[in-house]
Amino acid sequence: MSSCLPSCWGDCRCRSSANENTTSTTDNRTSRTTTCKNCEAKNKRSGLGCRKRNDDTKSRDKRNSGENQEIVGGCWSGGHGCFITSMHPPKPKTACSICEQKKKSRITAETFCPECEEALCKSCAEHHKLSKISKDHHTIPVQHYSEIPTFVLKTEQCCLDHKLEYEMYCQDHKHPCCIRCVSENHVDCHNLKPLNDVVHNAKSSELLNEIEKSIDDISAYLETAQKEREEYVRKFEEQIAQCRKHKNLIKSLITDHLDQLDQKMEAELNTRESDYKVASEKTIGEIEKRRENVKKIADDISAMRKYASDRQTFLAMHLLNESVGKEQNAVYELSNNMEHIELTVNEPDITAVLEAQSLGNLKVISLPVDSVFKIKKKMKEKMATKQDNSREKRRQQNATEK
């Protein structure tokens, strides 16, 4: 996505306006562009990017149609234009995007750049590696593009309020922001950093490691809980068998008079057994469902580590954190509601069997399970504490220097 920053509007004679929206159509992806010399010189001083679309890209937009794309502004400098566009998740392509712009024959792409959202052939990939703007971009084989989790591709890469690319990150508000957000909403914030500096090494960050650790904890608990539940069912079946054995022993001593009582107790046993099995199967089904959810998150993390860019990974981690939190809460509630039942029979006096009204009263005792899932302290609270400690340390250092 292109964005023209206030720092270079003067030379570019920017005519962009957040309130003037038009529509442009392109061939199934958002264009990724080069930088003019004026803006490139400013980029070196400011550390912020302003990408310009060249004449080939501008002409291509006039030729093609198919994808809805918002253009919220434009500027012109040195004969070529810069447009601010909204970003949509690209569809996988097999042809080189650059060669298509140059109207060359259809050349099969070998790599894909998630940051540029461009499919590249071998030759264009070499130029991409040498370009000053894209030499640090992480590319992946084009066949691996579809393995990037959908929620990562749908993560917003630009400011929804201003339609500008995220350039900075406010550590006070824990949120990425564009240049206009900085000037309008973060004037008093003292912990603003370039987003590229913050997302560096996002895949090895402590937050992502904590998310994975939580997933491992949930998976381990669910596996243990399922094994325990299956063992409880087995023991319960043994208890049912013992109760039936006791019942049949009494029945063998007194037959005719106990037929009615036998039927009554059998019905009660069947009801207890049925209710317990239904409840246990429901619990096991819920456990299996949670295991599938957790495995899906774990697979998404693994795929994100392999194929997503640092920017995508960083911006998607908060969604991951929310998903893991939901699974934690669901498993915590599940563990608190689980219980197993022990079934025994209170034996009546055999000598008074003819006066007995039942073969025995079933005693149902609900006991807590051995393993209980406990939610650890929220990861964001840990991160906030560490950041607060870091700010306090810097404050003390500044006071010492003064």
Summary of the structure (lengths in Angstrom):
residues: 402
radius of gyration: 32.6
end to end distance: 43.8
largest distance: 111.0
contacts: 1183
relative contact order: 0.09
helix: 54%
strand: 15%
